[in-house]
Amino acid sequence: MQSLDRIARDVLDSLQEGCQVISVDWKYLYVNDALVRQGRLSREQLIGRTMMECYPTLTEQPFFSVLRRCMLERTSDTAEIEFMFADGTPGWFDLRIVPVPDGLCIISLDTTEERLARARLHGAEEQLRQSQKMEAVGVLAGGVAHDFNNLLSVILCYADLSRSKLSPDDLLREDIEEITKAAKRAADLTRQLLMFSRQQVLEPKVLVLDDVLASMEKMFQRILGADVDLVFLPGSSLGRVRVDPTGLEQVIMNLIVNARDAMPQGGKITIETGDVLLDDEYAKHHLGVTPGPYVMLAVTDTGRGIDRATQARIFEPFFTTKAKGKGTGLGLSTVFGIVKQSGGSIWLYSEPGRGTTFKVFLPCVDEPTHVVPAFDAPLSLRGAETILLVEDDDQVRAVTSSLLQRSGYQVIEARNAGEALLQSEKHELIDLLLTDVIMPRMSGPELAKRLAANRPDLKVLCMSGYTDDSVVRHGVLDATMAFLQKPITLASLTAKVREVLDAPAPPRASSGEDNRYDPALG
């Protein structure tokens, strides 16, 4: 029969809890198997040595004062502790401390996995709350942008019309210029709101990220002072991404400027690119990420860092930590919107006093890079063609029609798709359909398909100030349809109309739909 001492040791080694006996001079007298696993050192490394020899930082950790008191006062106690190992990783334990004749007996339950699981769950919940908040703000921003873009179209276009009636030396020209400048600044803000809300119309191209960074190098040198050291660490065999080139440049520039502003006394900015594979484990802890190959863009600064409260709001529109008048608070929200609309994700890593890293992940695509076609600007922005203008906002329709007629075009007006179909039956010659995207009962792209059944050569130009993903949903980004973003101006309108009219007609497949007027369409 085994001795009672051996039985006791076997029982202690079978426990899930760690058990250690520490002498009054802090030497390990006994450890069970669970304690060996918890402490990450073998019995041979522990027995006979002091706790301080085995774990040099022990006396610096907050819970050691509890051990010291229990040892000196010969009292029992319990504690929930975080223990920092030599490699910098933490462990969490529930301790029960009991005095014994030779020193202390410490029973420890490892709660590390439980704590990490709770932290992961909390992180996922926090990411979900942030995602829902950003989505709600985005919907609001898109709705504001819709109405505001129509108003700005009217303001800008009537300003153009008024200026065209004045002589070069008329004093009113300066007043109208100021109106135009203010409206264009408002249009810029609206455009940024649309980008944040992922409702801006992008023109994605397949490109290599490092090529874009190389083309922006001189621009970086102009905006960074002599006290900022820029380091570029390009990846090897970088994959291709599908993204709007202008949008990507905005993302890069905003991150660089943000990094520069975080280092008022100078420092170092590192731009790193590389191919990465985001696996299931990464996607599980990062809401909205789909596992797969990505191209990473990381921008790191050595600045003052960002606290957690600021990190929680960093991508919100109009949120800024800069002094009044120093920023709109739309830079990082614009970055967020462009990255998300491009199918990617952006994550922030920062601690106060330790700098900041923004990591952008864009999905890899297995397609050839985009070649920019040669484009000849039109010799004149005037024309004599017939345009069917479909716009449900009365003011926008009126000013658009006036601008087109002043440029020589014949304009047929319609308030909705139903009126447009009736006008199409009345007029034999229509060269261009200029239509709003979102209209009651039938969208602009749907109207274009109906008209194409009997007018295969009809050119189409869609315009909108509000997308709410409707641009994609209604087929505006189809290669056969051109798009004009509101707010419109005399220059943008006439240039785009001329561009579409002068372009060769793309082949159109017949929709096979009946083109007769349906009263239900209004």
C-alpha positions in Angstrom: 0.0 0.0 0.0 1.3 3.4 -0.9 2.3 5.7 1.9 0.0 8.5 2.9 2.7 11.0 1.8 2.7 9.5 -1.7 -1.1 9.4 -1.9 -1.2 13.1 -0.9 1.2 14.0 -3.6 -0.8 12.1 -6.2 -4.0 13.8 -5.1 -2.3 17.3 -5.2 -0.9 16.6 -8.7 -4.3 15.6 -10.0 -5.8 19.0 -9.1 -6.5 21.7 -11.7 -5.5 24.3 -9.2 -1.8 25.1 -8.7 -0.4 24.4 -5.2 2.9 25.8 -3.9 4.5 25.9 -0.5 6.8 28.8 0.1 9.3 29.0 3.0 9.7 32.0 5.3 12.7 33.0 3.2 10.6 32.8 0.0 12.0 29.5 -1.3 9.9 27.0 -3.1 9.4 23.9 -0.9 6.7 22.2 -3.0 4.9 22.7 -6.3 2.3 20.4 -7.9 1.9 19.7 -11.6 -0.7 22.4 -12.2 1.7 25.0 -10.7 4.5 23.9 -13.0 2.1 24.5 -16.0 0.9 27.8 -14.6 4.4 29.1 -13.7 6.0 28.0 -17.1 9.1 26.7 -15.2 10.0 23.1 -14.3 10.2 21.6 -10.8 14.0 21.6 -11.1 14.0 25.3 -11.9 11.7 26.1 -8.9 12.4 23.8 -5.9 15.1 25.3 -3.6 15.2 28.7 -5.3 13.5 31.8 -4.1 10.5 33.3 -5.9 12.6 36.4 -6.7 15.2 34.3 -8.4 12.7 32.5 -10.5 10.6 35.6 -11.3 12.9 38.7 -11.1 10.0 41.2 -11.4 7.9 39.6 -8.7 8.5 42.2 -6.0 7.5 45.0 -8.5 4.1 43.4 -9.1 1.1 44.9 -7.1 0.0 41.6 -5.5 3.4 40.9 -3.9 2.4 43.2 -1.0 -0.4 40.8 -0.2 2.0 37.9 0.0 4.4 39.9 2.2 1.6 40.8 4.6 0.3 37.3 4.9 3.9 36.0 5.5 4.6 38.6 8.2 1.2 38.6 9.9 0.6 34.9 9.5 -2.9 35.6 8.1 -5.0 34.2 5.3 -6.3 36.1 2.3 -7.7 35.9 -1.3 -6.7 37.9 -4.3 -7.4 38.2 -8.0 -4.1 39.0 -9.7 -2.6 39.8 -13.0 0.9 38.3 -13.2 3.3 39.6 -15.9 5.7 36.9 -17.2 9.3 37.7 -18.3 8.3 37.6 -22.0 5.8 40.4 -21.4 2.6 38.2 -21.6 0.1 38.4 -18.8 -1.6 35.7 -16.8 -4.6 36.0 -14.5 -5.0 34.0 -11.4 -7.3 33.7 -8.4 -5.2 33.1 -5.2 -6.0 31.6 -1.9 -3.2 32.2 0.6 -3.0 30.2 3.8 -0.1 30.3 6.4 1.5 27.0 7.2 4.3 26.2 9.8 7.0 26.5 7.2 5.7 29.6 5.5 2.8 30.0 3.1 0.6 27.6 1.0 -0.8 29.3 -2.1 -3.6 27.7 -4.1 -3.9 29.3 -7.6 -6.7 29.0 -10.2 -5.6 30.0 -13.7 -8.3 32.3 -15.2 -6.3 33.5 -18.1 -8.3 31.8 -20.9 -11.6 32.9 -19.3 -10.4 36.5 -19.0 -9.1 36.5 -22.6 -12.4 35.0 -23.8 -14.4 37.7 -22.0 -12.1 40.3 -23.5 -12.6 39.0 -27.0 -16.4 39.0 -26.5 -16.2 42.5 -25.1 -14.1 43.5 -28.0 -16.5 42.0 -30.5 -19.4 43.7 -28.8 -17.6 47.0 -28.8 -16.8 46.6 -32.5 -20.4 45.8 -33.3 -21.6 48.9 -31.3 -19.0 51.0 -33.2 -20.1 49.6 -36.5 -23.8 50.2 -35.8 -23.0 53.8 -34.7 -21.0 54.5 -37.8 -23.7 53.0 -40.0 -26.3 55.2 -38.4 -24.2 58.3 -38.7 -23.5 57.3 -42.3 -27.2 57.1 -43.2 -27.8 60.5 -41.6 -24.9 62.0 -43.5 -26.1 60.5 -46.8 -29.6 61.9 -46.3 -28.2 65.4 -45.6 -25.9 65.2 -48.6 -28.8 64.3 -50.9 -30.9 67.4 -50.2 -27.8 69.6 -49.8 -26.4 68.6 -53.2 -29.6 69.6 -54.9 -29.6 73.0 -53.2 -25.9 73.5 -54.0 -26.6 72.6 -57.7 -29.1 75.4 -57.8 -26.8 77.9 -56.1 -23.8 77.1 -58.2 -25.7 77.0 -61.5 -27.5 80.3 -61.0 -24.2 81.9 -59.9 -22.7 80.7 -63.2 -25.7 82.1 -65.1 -25.6 85.5 -63.3 -21.8 85.8 -63.9 -22.3 85.1 -67.6 -24.6 88.1 -67.9 -22.1 90.6 -66.3 -19.4 92.5 -68.0 -15.8 91.8 -66.9 -15.5 95.0 -64.9 -18.9 94.7 -63.1 -18.5 95.0 -59.4 -21.1 92.3 -58.8 -18.7 89.7 -60.3 -16.6 89.7 -57.1 -19.7 89.1 -55.0 -20.8 86.2 -57.2 -17.3 84.7 -57.0 -17.5 84.7 -53.2 -20.9 82.9 -53.4 -19.4 80.3 -55.7 -16.4 79.8 -53.5 -18.6 79.3 -50.4 -20.8 76.9 -52.3 -17.8 74.9 -53.5 -16.5 74.6 -50.0 -19.9 73.3 -48.9 -19.8 70.9 -51.8 -16.4 69.6 -50.7 -17.8 68.9 -47.2 -20.8 67.1 -48.7 -18.5 65.0 -50.9 -16.5 64.0 -47.8 -19.8 63.1 -46.0 -20.7 60.9 -48.9 -17.3 59.2 -48.8 -17.7 58.6 -45.0 -21.2 57.1 -45.5 -19.9 55.0 -48.4 -22.3 56.7 -50.8 -19.8 58.4 -53.0 -19.6 57.2 -56.6 -16.1 55.6 -57.0 -14.4 54.7 -60.3 -12.3 51.7 -59.2 -9.2 50.7 -61.2 -6.9 47.7 -60.7 -3.5 49.0 -59.6 -0.4 48.3 -57.5 -0.3 50.2 -54.2 3.5 50.9 -54.4 3.1 52.6 -57.8 0.6 55.0 -56.3 3.0 55.7 -53.3 5.9 56.3 -55.7 3.9 58.9 -57.7 3.1 60.8 -54.5 6.7 60.9 -53.1 7.3 64.5 -54.2 4.0 65.5 -52.6 5.1 63.9 -49.3 8.3 66.0 -49.3 6.3 69.2 -49.7 3.9 68.6 -46.8 6.5 67.1 -44.4 8.9 69.5 -42.7 12.6 68.9 -42.4 12.1 67.6 -38.8 10.1 64.6 -40.0 11.9 61.6 -41.2 9.9 59.6 -43.8 10.8 55.9 -44.1 9.3 53.7 -46.9 9.3 49.9 -46.5 7.8 48.5 -49.7 6.7 44.9 -49.8 8.0 42.4 -52.3 5.7 41.0 -55.1 2.9 43.2 -53.9 -0.6 42.1 -55.1 -3.0 44.2 -57.1 -6.1 45.9 -55.6 -9.2 47.4 -57.1 -9.8 50.9 -55.8 -10.6 54.4 -56.9 -7.2 56.0 -57.6 -8.2 59.4 -56.4 -9.8 57.9 -53.3 -6.7 55.9 -52.5 -4.6 59.0 -52.8 -6.9 60.7 -50.3 -6.5 57.8 -47.9 -2.8 58.0 -48.1 -2.5 61.8 -47.9 -4.9 62.0 -44.9 -3.0 59.3 -43.0 0.3 61.1 -43.7 -1.0 64.5 -42.6 -2.6 63.0 -39.5 0.8 61.4 -38.6 2.6 64.7 -39.2 0.2 66.6 -37.0 0.7 64.1 -34.2 4.4 65.0 -34.1 4.5 68.8 -33.5 8.2 68.5 -32.5 9.1 66.3 -35.4 9.7 62.5 -35.5 9.5 59.6 -37.9 6.8 58.4 -40.2 7.0 54.9 -41.6 5.0 53.7 -44.6 4.9 50.0 -44.9 3.2 47.8 -47.6 3.0 44.1 -47.9 0.9 41.1 -48.9 -0.9 39.5 -45.9 -3.3 36.6 -45.4 -6.0 37.4 -42.9 -7.1 34.0 -41.5 -10.3 32.9 -39.8 -8.8 33.6 -36.4 -8.1 37.3 -37.4 -11.6 37.7 -38.9 -13.2 36.3 -35.7 -11.7 39.2 -33.7 -12.2 41.9 -36.3 -15.8 42.6 -37.2 -16.6 42.8 -40.9 -13.3 41.2 -42.1 -13.6 38.3 -44.6 -10.7 35.8 -44.5 -8.4 35.9 -47.6 -5.4 37.6 -49.2 -5.0 41.4 -48.7 -2.6 44.1 -49.5 -1.6 46.0 -46.3 -0.8 49.7 -46.0 0.6 50.7 -42.6 1.4 54.3 -41.6 3.2 54.6 -38.3 4.3 57.7 -36.4 6.3 58.3 -33.3 4.0 61.0 -32.0 2.0 61.4 -28.8 -0.4 58.5 -29.4 -4.1 58.4 -28.9 -6.0 57.5 -25.8 -8.9 55.0 -25.8 -11.7 57.6 -25.5 -10.4 59.3 -28.6 -9.9 56.0 -30.5 -13.6 55.2 -30.0 -14.6 58.3 -31.9 -11.6 58.8 -34.3 -13.5 58.0 -37.5 -16.6 60.0 -36.7 -17.3 62.9 -39.0 -16.6 66.3 -37.5 -14.8 64.8 -34.5 -11.4 66.4 -34.1 -8.8 67.0 -31.4 -7.3 69.9 -33.2 -7.8 73.5 -32.2 -10.8 75.4 -33.5 -10.4 76.4 -37.1 -7.5 73.9 -37.6 -9.5 71.1 -39.1 -13.0 70.0 -40.2 -12.9 66.6 -38.5 -13.6 64.9 -41.9 -10.1 63.6 -42.8 -10.2 60.2 -41.0 -13.9 59.8 -41.6 -13.3 60.1 -45.3 -10.5 57.5 -45.0 -12.9 55.2 -43.3 -15.6 55.5 -45.9 -13.3 55.1 -48.9 -11.6 52.0 -47.4 -15.0 50.4 -46.5 -16.5 51.2 -49.9 -13.5 49.5 -51.5 -14.2 46.3 -49.6 -11.3 46.8 -47.1 -10.9 47.5 -43.5 -8.9 49.9 -41.4 -7.7 49.4 -37.8 -5.9 51.7 -35.3 -3.2 50.7 -32.9 -2.0 53.3 -30.4 -1.0 54.1 -26.8 -0.5 57.5 -25.3 3.2 58.4 -25.6 4.0 55.5 -27.9 2.9 56.6 -31.3 0.2 55.4 -33.6 -0.2 52.9 -36.4 -3.1 52.9 -38.9 -3.3 49.6 -40.9 -5.4 49.5 -44.1 -6.2 46.1 -45.7 -7.5 46.1 -49.3 -8.6 42.8 -50.9 -6.2 41.4 -53.5 -7.6 40.9 -57.0 -6.2 38.6 -59.8 -6.7 41.0 -62.7 -4.3 43.0 -64.9 -3.6 46.6 -63.9 -5.7 49.3 -65.5 -4.3 51.2 -68.5 -5.4 54.8 -68.7 -6.8 55.5 -72.2 -5.9 58.6 -74.1 -8.5 61.3 -73.9 -8.9 64.3 -76.1 -10.7 67.2 -74.5 -13.6 68.5 -76.6 -12.8 71.6 -78.7 -16.1 73.2 -77.6 -18.5 72.6 -74.8 -21.5 73.8 -76.9 -23.7 71.6 -79.0 -27.0 71.4 -80.9 -28.2 67.9 -80.0 -31.5 67.1 -78.3 -31.4 66.1 -74.7 -34.2 64.5 -72.7 -33.8 65.9 -69.2 -35.5 63.9 -66.4 -35.3 65.4 -62.9 -37.9 65.3 -60.1 -36.6 68.4 -58.3 -38.2 71.4 -60.0 -35.4 73.9 -59.2 -32.6 71.6 -60.3 -34.5 70.7 -63.5 -35.2 74.4 -64.3 -31.6 75.5 -63.9 -30.1 72.5 -65.7 -32.4 73.1 -68.6 -31.5 76.7 -68.7 -27.7 76.0 -68.7 -28.1 73.4 -71.5 -30.2 75.7 -73.7 -27.7 78.5 -73.3 -25.1 76.1 -74.5 -27.1 75.5 -77.7 -28.8 72.2 -76.9 -32.5 71.4 -77.5 -34.0 70.3 -74.1 -37.1 68.2 -73.5 -38.1 68.3 -69.8 -39.7 65.5 -67.8 -40.4 65.3 -64.0 -40.4 61.5 -63.8 -40.0 58.3 -65.8 -43.6 58.2 -66.8 -43.4 61.7 -68.4 -40.1 60.8 -70.0 -41.6 57.7 -71.7 -44.5 59.9 -73.0 -42.0 62.5 -74.3 -40.1 59.8 -76.0 -43.1 58.7 -78.0 -43.7 62.4 -79.0 -40.2 63.1 -80.2 -38.5 61.2 -82.9 -35.0 62.6 -82.3 -33.4 62.3 -78.9 -29.6 62.2 -78.7 -29.0 62.0 -74.9 -31.0 61.0 -71.9 -29.8 63.0 -68.9 -31.6 61.6 -65.8 -31.5 61.6 -62.1 -30.7 58.2 -60.5 -33.3 58.0 -57.7 -36.8 58.9 -58.7 -40.3 57.8 -57.5 -41.5 54.5 -59.0 -38.8 54.1 -61.6 -35.1 54.8 -61.3 -33.0 56.6 -64.0 -31.1 53.4 -65.0 -34.4 51.5 -65.3 -35.8 54.3 -67.5 -32.7 54.1 -69.7 -33.2 50.4 -70.3 -36.8 51.0 -71.2 -35.9 53.6 -73.8 -33.0 51.6 -75.2 -35.5 49.0 -76.5 -36.5 51.4 -79.3 -33.5 53.7 -79.2 -30.4 51.5 -79.2 -28.1 54.4 -80.1 -29.4 56.7 -77.3 -26.6 58.0 -75.1 -27.2 58.0 -71.3 -25.8 60.3 -68.6 -27.0 59.7 -65.0 -26.6 62.2 -62.2 -27.2 62.1 -58.5 -26.4 63.7 -55.2 -27.5 60.7 -53.1 -26.6 57.1 -53.6 -27.2 55.0 -50.4 -25.6 52.2 -52.5 -28.3 52.9 -55.1 -25.7 53.7 -57.7 -24.5 50.2 -57.6 -27.9 48.7 -57.0 -29.4 50.5 -60.0 -26.5 49.7 -62.4 -25.1 53.2 -62.7 -21.5 51.9 -62.6 -22.2 49.7 -65.6 -19.7 50.5 -68.3 -22.5 51.7 -70.7 -23.6 54.5 -68.4 -21.8 57.7 -67.6 -22.3 59.4 -64.2 -22.2 63.0 -63.1 -22.0 63.7 -59.3 -24.1 66.5 -57.9 -23.8 69.3 -57.2 -23.5 70.3 -60.8 -22.0 73.5 -62.3 -22.0 75.0 -65.7 -18.5 73.6 -66.4 -19.0 70.1 -65.0 -22.4 69.7 -66.7 -21.4 70.9 -70.2 -18.1 69.1 -70.1 -19.7 65.8 -69.2 -22.6 66.1 -71.6 -20.1 66.9 -74.4 -17.9 63.9 -73.4 -20.8 61.5 -73.5 -22.2 62.8 -76.8 -18.8 62.6 -78.5 -17.9 59.1 -77.2 -18.6 56.2 -79.5 -21.8 54.4 -78.7 -21.2 51.2 -76.8 -23.0 48.0 -77.9 -26.3 47.5 -76.1 -28.1 44.3 -75.6 -31.9 44.5 -76.2 -33.8 44.5 -72.9 -36.7 42.8 -74.6 -39.1 44.9 -72.5 -42.3 46.6 -73.7 -41.7 50.4 -74.1 -45.4 51.4 -73.9 -46.4 53.9 -71.3 -47.7 52.4 -68.0 -50.0 54.8 -66.1 -48.9 53.1 -62.8 -45.4 54.6 -63.3 -46.7 58.1 -62.9 
